[in-house]
């Protein structure tokens, strides 16, 4: 399997190439440089493996939630490539990609939970909860956008770790949430190498969509706004 994965959903810009289980990637912090950096990253990754775009079997991208502008960039590039190459696309949750990074770092035991929070601006966070099952994150709640004061954790698993930039708001989160967290790392950002890993797993199980169905996830388009008193 030859899979190209992209992520521009946050301040980071990255591309990764999965070739029969071997990963190579490029990553750079560049809040306003995604358009400039992404295509050179793709060309370099392919050149390093002496591959052409026509050698690719599939594509993947972090579909959100995240930066609206960033999500549109990755979506546009992936759709353009997928139409031209006639290959399937795997949209991957950017929250799940960060959960996998936390699991891969070795600090999340089997059957433990990873709560992922991204700073959604406007005083809110993107929030998703995942369980570590056999080294992969499995969603145990629906992803949503809400005020930090409104985040919740499922009753199970009992052990949780918090990751993502949204934990910069942890002082505003309920004590019943922060009190259950064994660790917090607010430095993790989505990276294409973890998007690639999740996409490869999904493809083995028959995942993948046509180019036209490769769409970004804008949680604010589907959420009913809920404001706390005084907000």
C-alpha angles and dihedrals in degrees: 000000000000111000130174116202129190136193128186097144096116141015088301124083117201146159129191135191121210113196114179092323097319116115131205124171149174123216133177134169103234116144092187100024105077096107092047096045108036102073094045088051091053094047092049094049092051093045092051089058093038091242134141125215088252088064091066119107097192146354134223137188140181100257096190166194095227144079110000092216093046093049091053091052095054092041092053094049094046094047092049093051094043093052092049096044097035093225131138123262127217115207109207128195111248088213090055091049091057090045088055091050089055091049093046090053087067101239097107115077123214112282091017122125133243118205110199122198127179124190103252093183121230088079094295140108136217105234135195135160124211137180123219105240115173091334097309129099115246117192114241096177136030115267114249146164119238146136114290088245090063102053117119139187126219117248090248140084096040096211120068139179124197122218137169140058093285089075086077080084094052093118086065094048120099116272090233087064102040091042091061096051115104092191141004128206114177094176100077118110130183113273129192094232090068091043087055093050093051092045093051090053091049092050092054087057093050099267126148136096138217119270093259091057094051097104133159121248113238104183092189090064092062104033128095106230112244119188128190118232110281095016 
